[in-house]
Amino acid sequence: MKYFVSYSHPEKHFIDFKLIINTKDLNILKLQLPAWRPGRYELGNFAKNIKDFNAFGANNEFLNFSKKTKDLWLIECEKFDKIVVKYSYYSSELNAGSTYLDQNQIYINPVNCLFFNPDNYNSSYEIAFDLHQDFKIYSSLENIGNNTLKASNFEELADSPIIASDSAQYKSLTINNVNFSFCFQGEVKVDWDILIKDFTSFISYQIKLFGSFPHKSFLFLFQITPYSAYHGVEHHHSTVILLGPSYDIFKNLYKELLGVSSHELYHVWNVKGIRPKDMLPYDYSKENYTNMGYVTEGVTTYMGDRILFESGVFTLEQYFKELNKLFQRHFHNDGRNHYSVSESSWDTWLDGYVQGIPGRKVSIYAEGALIALICDAKIRKATKHKKTLHDVMRKMYSGSDQLSSYDMELYKSNLESVSGESFDAIFSEIIYGKKDFKNYLIEALKVFGWDFSIKTAENICWQYGIKTYNKDKKVIVQNVLENSAGDKSLIVKEDEIIAVNEFCVEDNFDNWLGYFENDEIVLKVNRNGKIFDLKMKTINDNQYFNYKFTKE
């Protein structure tokens, strides 16, 4: 298959695609657009962005086609050895897994917008770009000249994001005999000295942990935005990281840049190279269910920050701040009492990446990271720190670019063989069960010589077990912790808080709660258009707490 990519009005965000396909001996050509993209375990429905899909014969005659599913096209091509397919793709959303076009760049994640033939999955691809004169292409795909990229099959194509731009900032260096390149697209003043120093530290440390890097090169693609943004997506030979605002990238957001970069690099081994059996190979046409999100994303989330600490890029204080975030995400979520992390892994395809209904689900990232911490500590304690979770992950790695797979039984047996201990309780109680993590976490932190204490939050509304957000100067209830004072006062998600003791509330809800802390408090609430009063119960022990970590 050969693609030709062009555009005429970048401000309108439409990328024009022309696909030439050999159809000799075919009656019907199937063209499948992916229904999801790896790294985002929910359906993407990319087909909704396609306009003006048409197929043509050798003399530009229109060919009949129909759709079998929302993203599978069937084209009648019996009389033709070669056909042409044309369509436009609307590219207005900029994130780490999207396709985007404006005056400054053309950015393509092929898994969004390029087709494959499910009957000839291993067909090779060429993608030729019609670009402005000064534009350069940045991608892990082979560049064969004349702004043309080549992929050996759809798997390689789908996994290889592309940026073409005349303003990208680019550098490359060799680390452990591997070429690592860094491409920044967007307004940003790159501090190359500090970036190269810190990235060299954690990259070389990750390679040392696994014993080798599975590829000869790797490309970091950074999309920098003028507004607040945070997102990363893993690929075999590259990653895309979205971060903003520009002025904070090498200031207040620098540790986030390091954290997401370490996380996505670790995915080269864990997920891209080591994958659950039920996700091997990827099926791009439908959901790819697995219960193993606590490994794919949980271990990666733990290792991303842990490696920054172990490699000396993060101080202990910085690492403790990341642990506080994980503890908050866990203990602030009532879903931990109702849903196991293995169940939540399966249901990412149902729930997606939105909050969902109160108390239904947990995060494979946060819960999985804490489980990885617990498993790592158990191994270290059993082996007197001679073995770690690193040894388990290295044992699962093929040592090359060949994929290896696992299931729950294999992962558990590897934990047990490395540690010499049973992991039955951990798997039954906190991975496939809903037991409280607290005692497990206390024991785990002791192994590292650390401890944590629970601290009352400065936010008064958190003390009542209430979290809010502001929308159009309105204070809206985001969450209410089960059995908290807010819960017992009958406050519910999506209530609008209008007043505290008859004083109007805008962005000062916490201030009014603090002002009346020694008085009876009555909230005036708007719930679905009906206004009424709720008398607040006294603060109890069910609160949104903060967590302080210390060395013993």
N, C-alpha and C positions, 0 to 999 in steps of 0.2 A: 504494500500500500504506500502511496505517496501523497502527502499533504502539502498544500500551498496555503500559506497564512498571510493575510493582508488586512488592511483597514483603511478607511478614507476619512472618517470624522471621529477622531479619538474621544472628543468630548461627549459623544453619544454612546460610547462604551461597547459598540458592536465590533467583534472580531469576525472577519469573513474567512471561512474555511472552504477549500476545494480539495476533494479527495478523489484520486484516480486509483481504480481497483481492477485487477485482472479477474475476469469472470468466465473465462473459457470453460466450457462443459458444465456451467451452472444454469439451472432454471430459475432458482430463487437465491438471492444473496441476502444473508442475515447481517444486520449491523446492530450491534449491542452497544449502548452507552452505559458506562458504569452507573450502578444505583447507589454507590457509597464510595468512600475513599478510606484506605487503611490509615489508622491513627485517629479516626473519628467513627466510633462504633454506633452509628445511626444512619438511616437512609438519607441520602443527600438530595434525591429528586432533581438531578442536574438537567434532566430533559426539559424542565420548565423554562430554561433559559435559551432554548433553541427556537429560531425563527427562520422561515423561508427555506425549509428543507425540501430539496428537489433532486431528482436523479435524471441523468441524460445518457443517451446512447452516443454512438460514434459520430453521428451527424447532428448532434445537438437536439435530437428528438426527446420529448418527455417520456419517461418510463413510469409505469404504474407501480405504486408502492402502498403498503398498508402498515399498521402497527399491531403487533401481537400482544405486547404489554406496553406499559407506560414509557419504556425506554428501549424496546426492541423493534426495529424497522425491518420489513420484508420487501425486497425490491425484485420485480420481475425482470430478468436479464437473459432470457433463453437465447436470443438471437445475437448476443454481443460478446465479444472476447474481452472487451474493456468498457467500463462505464465511468461516468463522472458524477459525484455527489457534491452538492453545494448547500451550505447553510450558514447562518450567522449565529453567534453565541453572545448573549448579553453579559458583559463583564464589568459590572459596576461595584462589586463587593470586594474589598481588600482585606484578606486575612491570610494566615499562613497556609491555608489549604484551598484557596479560591483561585479564580482567573480574573484578571483585571486589566483594563486598558484606560490610559489617559494620555495627555500630551507628553508626559515624561517617560513612560515605559509601556511595554507590552509584557505582561506577566501571565504565564500559562502553567497551570497544573493539568497535565494531559488527562488525568483521571476524571476531570470535570467534563471535558469537552471533546475528546477524541474517541472515535469508535473502534471496536474490534469485531472481527468475524468469529463468533463462537465455534464455528466449524473448522476454523483455521487459526487457532489461537497463537500459534508460533510464527505467523507471518511477520516478516521484517517490515520496518517503517523508515521512510525518509520524511523530514519536515523541512520544507524550504520557506524562508521568511522574506517577504518584501518589506524592507526596512528603510528608514531614513539613513542618509549617508553616514552619519556619525554614530549610529547605534552599534553597540557590540552585544553579542550574545553570551550569557553566563549560564551554564548548565553542565551537569555531569555527563550528558550524552556526548557521543563522539561528534565532533564538528568536522565534516568532510569538505568544507570550503563553500564559498558562495552563499553564506548564511544558511547552510543546510546541515541539519542534525540527523543522526542515524541511530536507530534502536533495533536490536536483534529480534525482539518480540514485544508483544503488548505489555508483558510484565515489566520489562525494563522501561518502556515508554511511560506507562502509568506512574512509575515510581521516580520520575525524573523531572522536577519542576524547572522552568525556564524563565529567565529574565532577559529582556533586550532593552537597552537603555543607552543614552549618551551622557549620563551623569553619574553612573555608579562609581564608587570608590573601591579599589580592588588591590589586594596583596596576596602573595602565597609564600609558603615556607615549607621546609622539610622537617618533619618530626618523626623519629624512629623509622627513617627510610620511607615515609609516606608523605605525599604532597598534600598539604592542607591549604585551602584557599578561602579567602574571606571577601565577600562582595556586599557592600552597603549601598542600598538603594533608598533614596530619600534624603531630606535635609538632616545632616548630622556631622559634627566635627569629631572625627575619629581620633582617639588617642591610641595610635598604633603601638606605641612603646608598652603601655600598660596592658593592652589587649593581647599582644603577642606574648608577653611575659606570663600572664595568668593562664591563657589558653594553652601555651606550651606545657605548663605545669600539670593541668588536669588531663590534657590529652595524653601526654606521655605516661601519666599514672594509670589511666584506664587501659592503655595498651599493655602496660606491664602486668596489670591484674589478669588479663585474659591470655597473655603470652604472645599475642600477635594481633595485627589488624587485618581484617578479611579482604581489604581492597588496597590498591596502589595509590588511590587519591580520594579526597573527600572535600566537599564544597559547602561552606556555610553561606547561605543566602539570607541577608538581613533586610527586611522591609521596615523602614523607620518612618513613623507617622508623626505629624505635628500635634496629634491629639493622644489621649491616654489609650494604650492598647497593650495586650499581652497575649501571645499565642505562639505555639511551636508545633511543627509537624515533622516526623521522622521519615527518612528515606534510606535506602541502601548506601548510596554514594553521596548523599547531600542532606541538608535540612533547610527548611525555611523557618525563620523566626521573625515574628512581627512584634515591634515594641515601640512605645512612644509615651510621652511627647519627646521630640527631638532634643530639647535643651536639657533633659534629665538623663539621657542614655549613659553618659560617663560621669554622672553625679549620683542622684538618688536612686536611679534605676540600674546602676551598674551591677549590683549583686543579683538583680533579676536577670540581667543579660547573661551573667555567669551561670546562674541556676538553670535557666531554660536551655542554655547551650550544652551544659554538662548532661542534663537529662536527655536531650535529643541525640547527643553523641552515643550515650549508653545504649540507646535503642538500636544502634548498628548491630550490636550483639543480641540484645534482648528484644525480641519481636521480629526484627528484620532477619536475623540469623538463627535465633532460637525461638521457636514458635509453638503454641499449642497445636496438638495433632488435629483438633477439629477446625483449625483455621489454615490448614496446609493441604493443598494450595488455596490461595484466596479465590473465592467465587465472587466476581464483581457484579453479578446480576441479582444478588439477593443478600439477606442477612447472613452473617457468619458468626453463629452463636458459640460462646465458650463461657465456662465458669471460672476461667483462669486469669481474670483481670487483676487479681491480687498479685500475680507474678508479672504479667506483661506491663502493667502500669504501676502497680504497687511497688515492686522491687526497683523499677526504674526511678520512681519518685524518691525512694529512700536513697538509692545509690547516687543519684544526681547531686544531692546536697552532701551526703556522707563523703563522697570522693573529693569534693571541694574542700572539706575539712581535713581529710586524711592527707591530701596533697599539699596542704599549707596555704591554699588560696583563701579559704575562710578561716577566721579565728574561731575559737571555741564560743565566744560571745555571739558571733554571727550565726554559727550553727545552732546555738540555743534559740535564737530568734525564729529560725525555720522550724524547729521542734515545737515552739509555742504555737505557730500557725497550724501545724498538724494536730496538736492536742485540741486546739479550739475547734477545728473542723470536725473532729471526732466527738468531743463531749458536748458541743453545741448542737448536735444533730440527733433528734429523737429517733431518727430512722434506725440507729444502732440497736434500739430495743425491739424493733419489729422486723428487721430485714438483715440477712447475713450478707457479707461482702460477695460471696459466691453467687447468691441470688441476684444481687445488684449488677454483677458482671454480665450475667445473662440478659438482664432487663435493660441494659443501656440501649438496646435496640428498640425498646418500648418507651423508655423515659427520656432518652436522649440526654442532652447536657443542660437542661433546664432544671429548676429546683423541684418541680413536681408537687404532688399533694403533700400535706403536712405529715411528717413522720414515716414516709413510705420507704425511702431508699437511703443508701450510704454511698460513699465515693470509693471507687476502686483505687483511686490515687491516694487519698488520705488514709483510709482504713488499710489499704494494701501496704502503704509505706510503714505504718505502725506495726503491722504484722511482720514485715521484713525486719524491722528493728528487733522485735521480739525473737524471731528465728535466729538472727545474727547473734544476739546476746546469748541465746541458749547454746549455740555452737561454740562460741568463745569460752563460755563457762565450763562446758563439758571437756574441752580440749586444752584448758589452761591457756587460751588465746593463741594456740598454735594453728587453729583452723578458724575460718570465718565463712560468712555467706558468699564471699568472693570465690571460695573454693568450690562451692556448689554450682555457681553460675559458670565458672570455668569448666567444670566437669560436663556441663550440658552443651558447651560450645564445640563445634566440629573442628576448630583450629584453622578453618579456611572459609571461603565464601560459600561452601555447601551448607544448605539449610539443615538444621537438626530439629527434632520435635520432641514433645513430652506431653504427658497427661498428669492428672493429679497423683496417680500412684507412683509414677516415675519421679516426679518432683519430690514427693514425700520420702521416697526411698533414698534419694540423693541426700536430702537433709539428714536422714538417719544414718546413712553410711559414713558421711563426713563427720558427724558429731558423736556417733556411737550411742545416741539416745533416742527414745521413742518420741515421736511428734503427734501421737494419737490425740492427746488432750487439746493441743493447739488447733488441730484440724477440725475436731468435732465441736469444740467450744467457741472458737472465735473466727474461724474461716467459714465453716459450714454450719455454725451455730451462732447464737446471739448473746453469749455470755459477756459480762462486763469486762472490758480490757484493763481496768485500773490496776488490779494486782499483778497482771502480767507485765504491765509497763513499769511498775515500781521495781519488780525483780529484774527486768531487763536493764533499767538505768543503773542499778547497783553494780552490774557486771562491768559497766564502763566507768564506775566511780562517780556517778552522778546521782542527783536527787531532784525532785520537783515538789513545789508547794503550790497550793491553790490560793489565788489572790482575788479579792473582791474587785470587780471592775470599777473604774472611775465613772463609766456611763451609768447613770441612775436607772435608766430604762432597762439596762442589762440586769440590774439587781432584781428588777421585777420579772425577769425572764421574757422581756419584750425586745425585739429588734424591729427597727423602722427604716424606711427610706423616704426621701423627699421627691415629690413629683408635682411640678407646677405649683410650688409653694404649699403643697398639701403634705401632711405627715401620714404615711400609709404603713400599716403594720405588715412587716415582712414575715416574721415568725414569732411564735409564742411557745416557750419551753413547757413541756408537759409538767403538770403539778406545781408550776411556779405561781407566784402571786398574781401575775398577769393571767395565767390560765384559770386560776380559781376565781378571778374577777370577771370571767366570761369574755375576755378579749379574744378575738380570733383573727386569723390571717386576712388581710385586705381591708380590715376596718380602717376608716379614716379618723384620726384623732383631731377633733375640731377645737377642743378647749380643755384646760385643766382648771377646775374650780372657777369656771365661768370666764377665764382669761384665754383669749384666742391664741392658738398655737400655729406657728409657721415653721421656722427652722429651729425653734427654741424649746422643744418638748422636754428635753433633758433639764434645761434650766428651770422650768416651772415645776417639774417633779422634785428637783433639789430644793427649791424655794419652799415648797410645802411639805418637806420630808417629816416634820413633826406634827403635821395636821392631818385631818381626814382629807382624802383626795377623791374627787369625783371627776371622771372623764366624760366629756360629751363626745359621742361617737356617731359617725355617719356610716350606716351599714346598708348597702344596697338602696340608698335613697331615703332610709328611715333614720331619724335622729332620736337618740335616747341617751340616758345617763347610766354610767357604770361606776359603782363605788369600789375603790381599790382595796384589796386585801393587804394585810401586812406582809412585808418581804420575808421570805422563808429561805431554806437552804437550797432550793432549786433555782439556780441562777446561771446566767452566762458568765463564767469565771474567766480570769486570765491565769496563766501558768508561768511560774518562775523556776528556772533551772539553775542548779548550783553544783559545784564539785564537792564531793563529800570530804 
